[in-house]
Amino acid sequence: MSKTPSKPRSASNPSSPARASAGSSEGGRRPTGGEPAGQAPLPRRWSSRLKMELVLRLLRGESLDALSRETKQAASRISQWRDDFLAGGEQAMKVQTGPDQSTHEAERRSLQAKIGEITMDNELLYQRCAKLEAGLPPARRRSKR
């Protein structure tokens, strides 16, 4: 049985392991993880605005799997963003806040304080009236010295 000499593997030989593992850009398929042509790169940090836009797309009916593949975010993470978004909306519906609400709250506190002052003044006047009707002299005041 005679061995036939094999050709040395080189860069020009397509079956070469060196070429297959080099990941060169000479034809063939696009490497995994590359951005599709025409799309902007994905953000490294997702701002609240970007998360909200993604959640709104999900709520409008886009597939969770498709959004997960497109954004390279785990479906569980996107689901958590959706749940947080909906919980925040529910909380916002419970409490009425805003510029009008805060001014009304300040005005209400001011009016309550005024009612408290007037109530105390009335109680003091009633006490003075009761003493005068009983014939007692008014209370002596201290000098300011």
N, C-alpha and C positions, 0 to 999 in steps of 0.2 A: 504494500500500500504506500503510495508516494504522496507526499504533501505538495500541494501547489502553493507557490509563494503568494502571499496576500499582499495587496497594495497597502502601502502605509496610509493611515488616515490623515487627511489634511483638511484645511479650511475649504478647499474646493470640493471635497467629498461630502455630499449631502447627508450621508449616513453617519457622519462623524459626531461623536458625543460632544466634542468641544464646541461645535457649531450649535448643536441643539441646546446646550446649557448656557451659551453666551448671551442669548436673548437679544441678538443683534436686530437692527431694524431693517434688514434686507428682506423685504417681501414677507409673505406669510400672514398669519393672523396678528391682530393687534394684541399687545400684552394685556393681561387681565389687570383691571384697576385703572386703565387709562381713561381719560375723559372722552366722551363721544364728541365728534367734531361739531362745532357750532354751539356748544353749551358752556356756560360760565362754570368755573371751578366751584366746588362746594365749599362752604365756609368752614373754617377750623373751629370756630366757636359760634354756637347758634344763639343769636340774640332773641329777646322775647318777641320782637316783631316778626322775625323769620319763623319762629315756632308757631306764632299765631296764624301766619299765612298758611303754613303747612297744615295746621289743624283745621282751618277753614276749608281748605281743599278736601280734607278728609270728610268733613261734615257735609260738603256739597255732593259727596257720592263717589269720589275717587277711591280706588282700591287701596287698602292698607298695605298689601303686599307690593303693589306697584310703587307707592310712595316710599316704602322702605327700600326697595331696590334703587330707585332714582336718587334718593338722598343718602344712601349707605348708612342709614340709621336703623337700629333694631326695631322691629315692629312693636315690641313691648315698650320701648322708650316713646315711640310716637303715640301709642295708646295711653301712656301715662300723661303725656302732654295734653292729649284730648281730655282726659278725666280731670286734670288740674284746671284746664280752660273752662270746662263746664261747671266745676265746683266754684270757680271764681265768679262766673256769671250768676250762679244761684245766690251766692253771697251778696253780690251787687244788687240783686232784686230785693233782698231782705232789708237792707239799710239804704235809706235815701240820703245821699250826700251830694254835695255840690255847692256852688257859690250861694245859691238862694237858701239852701238848708242851713249853711253855717251862719249866715247873717240872721236868719230867723232864730237860731239857737242862741246867739249872742243877745239878741233883743229880748228873748224870753228870760234869760238870766238877769238882765238888767231890770226888767219889770218885776221879777220875783224879789230882787233886792229892794226895790222901791216899795213894794207891798210890805215887806218886813219892816222897813223904817216907819212907814205910816202906822202899822199895827202897834209898834212900840210907843210911838207918840200918842196914839189914842189911849193906850193903857195908862200912860203917865198922866194924861189929862183927866181920865176918869178917877184916878187916885187923888189928884188935887181937888177935883170937884167934890169928892166924897169928904175930904178933910174940911173944906170950906163949909159944906152943908152941916157938918157935925160941930162947927164952931171952933175948930182947932186952928192955931196959928200956922201959917205956911212954914215949911222947913227953912232953917237958917242956912244961908250960903256961906261958904268959906271965902275968905279973901284970896286973891290970886297971888299974894306975896309969898 
